[in-house]
């Protein structure tokens, strides 16, 4: 059994027909943000984790200017960073003294499932880019903040749930893959320029392709 974790109902709607036809895939709508996501996913896996083989986190993301990404690019996470964890200063986020923190490993996506999904996307000629992701509690609404996070983490895009999913999956010893589609550029906020619906459609298409081959063992065909 496989689990798709997604923040909102809207981000899974294009997959309803596919999900109704398969019984090996479950969906958890986690809610928005890292705290809600960590709580809901931990609760779900505590109750049902024994039958889950892996987790696919899908959704949309905002791309940083000068990251090389454009709207509607599909991205796969190489590593997740907690972007606004620390001390908020006027010119950025200052890290806590490492002596105050519990030692932890980076949130790297380096399991066999990642390689398998990479291969499926390549075989199906679906273009995607592998970049570092940043998880934030407050999505960036200015170009300056976006530039700061891009430079600090050598990142391509930001979201609000990925690091929480990765951390919970690590705690439950489950492989995790994160796929997102760029809905907007991180700049001085201009929601009218976003392509949210198109990004949702595109990431759900990619998710259907990888899950179809994962479940059925044969390539996806229209």
DADA-V184358 format. One record per residue. RES is the residue in one small letter. OMEGA is omega in radians with two decimals (999 if undefined). Layout:
# DADA-V184358
res = <RES	RES>
omega = <OMEGA	OMEGA>
This chain:
# DADA-V184358
res = <x	x	x	x	x	x	x	x	x	x	x	x	x	x	x	x	x	x	x	x	x	x	x	x	x	x	x	x	x	x	x	x	x	x	x	x	x	x	x	x	x	x	x	x	x	x	x	x	x	x	x	x	x	x	x	x	x	x	x	x	x	x	x	x	x	x	x	x	x	x	x	x	x	x	x	x	x	x	x	x	x	x	x	x	x	x	x	x	x	x	x	x	x	x	x	x	x	x	x	x	x	x	x	x	x	x	x	x	x	x	x	x	x	x	x	x	x	x	x	x	x	x	x	x	x	x	x	x	x	x	x	x	x	x	x	x	x	x	x	x	x	x	x	x	x	x	x	x	x	x	x	x	x	x	x	x	x	x	x	x	x	x	x	x	x	x	x	x	x	x	x	x	x	x	x	x	x	x	x	x	x	x	x	x	x	x	x	x	x	x	x	x	x	x	x	x	x	x	x	x	x	x	x	x	x	x	x	x	x	x	x	x	x	x	x	x	x	x	x	x	x	x>
omega = <-3.11	-3.12	2.97	3.10	-3.07	-3.02	-3.02	3.09	-3.11	-3.06	3.12	-3.05	-3.14	-3.13	-3.03	-3.11	3.11	-3.09	3.12	-3.06	-3.14	-3.12	-3.11	-3.11	3.06	-3.12	3.00	3.00	-2.96	-2.90	-3.04	3.03	-3.05	-3.11	3.12	-3.13	-3.14	-3.12	-3.07	3.14	3.10	3.12	-3.13	-3.07	3.04	-3.12	-2.96	-3.01	-3.10	-3.14	-3.12	-3.13	-3.11	-3.07	3.01	3.08	3.13	3.10	3.12	-3.13	3.03	-3.09	3.11	3.04	3.13	3.08	-3.05	3.13	3.09	3.08	3.13	2.95	3.01	-3.08	3.03	-3.08	2.98	-3.13	3.09	3.09	3.01	-2.92	-3.08	3.04	-3.11	-3.11	-3.10	3.11	-3.11	-3.07	3.09	-3.12	3.12	-3.13	3.00	3.01	-3.08	3.11	3.13	-2.99	3.00	-3.14	-3.14	3.12	3.06	3.13	-3.10	3.05	-3.03	-3.13	-3.12	-3.13	3.09	3.14	3.13	3.14	3.04	-3.10	3.12	-3.14	3.13	-3.13	-3.14	3.11	3.05	-3.11	3.08	-3.14	3.12	-3.05	2.98	3.10	3.04	3.05	-3.09	3.01	3.08	-3.13	-3.04	-3.12	3.11	3.08	-3.09	3.14	3.10	3.12	3.13	-3.11	3.10	-3.10	-3.07	-3.03	-3.07	-2.96	3.11	-3.03	3.14	3.11	-3.07	-3.09	-2.93	-3.12	3.11	3.10	-3.12	-3.11	3.13	3.12	3.09	3.14	-3.13	3.11	3.12	3.05	-3.06	3.05	3.09	3.09	3.10	3.07	-3.08	3.13	-3.07	3.01	3.13	-3.14	3.08	-2.84	-3.14	-3.03	-3.14	-3.13	-3.12	3.05	-3.01	-3.11	-3.13	3.13	3.11	3.12	-3.04	-3.12	3.08	3.05	3.14	3.13	3.13	-3.14	-3.08	-3.12	3.10	-3.12	3.12	-3.08	-3.01	3.13	3.10	-3.13	3.10	3.04	3.09	999>
